[in-house]
Amino acid sequence: MKLAFQLERPEEAIARYREALKRAQARDDLAAIGDLGYNLAVAELGANHPDKALEVARATAQEVERRGSVPFAGLTLVEATALYRSGDLVGADELARKTASSTDKQAAERATFLLGLIADDRGDEAGLTAAAGALKNAVDPSLQADAAELDARLSLRKKDFAGARQEAEQAGLLRQKTLDYRGLARVLALEGEAAEGAGDAEAAADLYLRAGRSGAAQGDEVSARKWLQKSAELATDNSVRSAANELLSGLGT
């Protein structure tokens, strides 16, 4: 079961998995319903539809439970991720902790990363430190990227801007390698925040521009707008400011 949330054509994947799920339901195949429901929810996340991902994940989990089985850890993790992306930190934290204590090592590690993001959003430095430490010896490149991102976030909280920028850059290289473009946009913005904290407005504007451009290309308009506005505000180079404003004008209202 693939847990890396990187689909280059999520809308195509949604259509494919939705049709396959209907066929699985027609033949009343519970194992296939669980697997395809999971994949459909992942695809909805990839298309920046956390509300739809949450609906699919919950419906799939409920069917599994009604038929006397326990939802697998990956499905619970998708639900937790959808809750996090929808802004429900309490619900996301509860399900992420449940997944982090499961016997599914891969799901547990990804849940640990999610717990780190939640801790950072809450200003919980101890929780962020614990999550970063738990992933420090990861071997999988996607988990190494997670660890580097959490380290960058921790360094930002400690105002170690040079360290944060270096760690975010390392995370970005790993995100590129693993085709995690949403994660790449996020760490570019972290690198921009570190450059801004260090007083390097020119570098920060460029990094926020790159983060916003990546986010816009993926349909993540909320994050893209935030990052592009920061780029336009900080830019000392007219070309960077113009590029940011042009991308902003192309976003929906």
ABEGO torsion letter per residue (X at the ends): XBABBBBABAAAAAAAAAAAAAAAAAAGBAAAAAAAAAAAAAAAAAAGBAAAAAAAAAAAAAAAAAAGBBBBAAAAAAAAAAAAAAGBAAAAAAAAAAAAABABAAAAAAAAAAAAAAAAAAGBAAAAAAAAAAAAABABAAAAAAAAAAAAAAAAAAGBAAAAAAAAAAAAAAAAAAGBAAAAAAAAAAAAAAAAAAGBAAAAAAAAAAAAAAAAAAGBAAAAAAAAAAAAAABABAAAAAAAAAAAAABBX
